[in-house]
Amino acid sequence: MAKDESKKRKRPPLSTQKKLIFTAFFFAALFLFVELGAQFTYRFFGAERKWPIVAWWQDLGQMFERHPFLVGVPKPNAVIERFGIRITHNEHGRRGPDEVIDLSTNVYRIATFGGSSTYCTGVEDKNTWPNFLNQMMGDGVSVHNFGVPGYTTTENLIQTALLASEVKPHLAIYYEGYNDARTQHVLGLRPDYSHYHGPSQIPTLRLNQTVPILATVKLYRGVVYRLRKSMNAPVVKPPAKRSAGTRAVDEIAMSIYRRNLEQIVALCHAQGIRVMFVPQQVSDGDLPAAENLPHTRAQDINFIMDAHNATMKEVANEQGVYFAGRVEAAKFTEKDFFDWVHMTAEANERLAGLLKAEIEDLRSASSNR
C-alpha cells in the first residue's frame, strides 16, 4: 500500500517540449544577467563612462552616410563628442564649422583633399591643419576641407571631378599616400580598388551599424579586436601576393597610385585649378604593425611611404605642378603623432605653417609671370 502511494506521489518526467522551454528560459536569463553586467561595466569602467545605447547614438556611424559613388560621405550638420573631442560637419558635409563659400574674385579659395589625416581624426575642429591654414592665411583666403577618413586618391579623384566645382578653388592641396599604401601586395588588385578598399570603407565609416549594439556584443568585439591587435592581425585581411610581408614595392599598386595622381592633375587643369602635392608624413616610432596596412610589416612602413612620396614627387615634376618640399624636408617624429599617421594639434599647426610658406611661394611665382 505504501509503495503504491509513493508511486503516485512521483512527478511524471518532463516532456521534451517543456525541457526545451525550460532550457530556453535558462539561457535567456543567463544572457540577460551577462548583458546587465556588461552594461554596468561599460557605463562605470569604460573609457567614455556612458551607457552603450548613448555611445551607439554618438558613434562615428552617426557622422557618415552611404553614397552611390564614394561608398560613404560626411553627413551634413552632424556633431559628435567622444573622449572630450568635438567633431562637427557643416551644412556642406565637410569637417569644421559653418563656412561661407564666397565665389567672388576677392577671395582666394583653397580645397584640401586626403583621408583621415586631412579630415584630422583625433583633434578638435579648431586643431585640424586645414583650419590652422585658414587662420594663418588671413583675410581674402578661404580653406575648405574635403578630407574623409579612409579616402584614397581614387575617392579624391572623384571628388575633384564632381565636387570641387562647388567651391571653385584656385588651389587644390592633396595630402596623399598612406591610404593608397593599403593596397600594397593585395592579390588581384583592381584598378579602382573596388574589391578590397571599397568594401572596407563600410566598417571604417560605421555604415553597417544600423541598430544599437548590445553591451555583450561590444565586449566580445572589444576582446577579439584587442587579441587581433596584440597579434598584429589586420581586421580586414585581403588575399596576399607572395611578396607580402617583405621589403618590396608592389609596382602594380604603385602604378595605380601614379595614374590616379596624373588623372587628378588633368582634372584640375581642365577646371583651371592649380595643384599642390604634399607628401604624407608618418611616425618614426617603434609601433606595432598598422592594421590598415595588412601586408606591410611595421619595420617597412616608412620605406613604403618613402616610395609613395617619391612617386608623388616624380608625378609633380613630370606634370609641372607644385610639390611641397618643405614638408618633405621636415622632421616629424613619434611625438607628433597619436599613431602611425594621425597628427597632434601641435603637429597640425606646424604642418599648416609649412604649407602657408609653400602657398606664398606658389602665389608669388604666379604673380611674377
Summary of the structure (lengths in Angstrom):
residues: 369
radius of gyration: 26.1
end to end distance: 120.4
largest distance: 120.4
contacts: 1133
relative contact order: 0.11
helix: 48%
strand: 13%
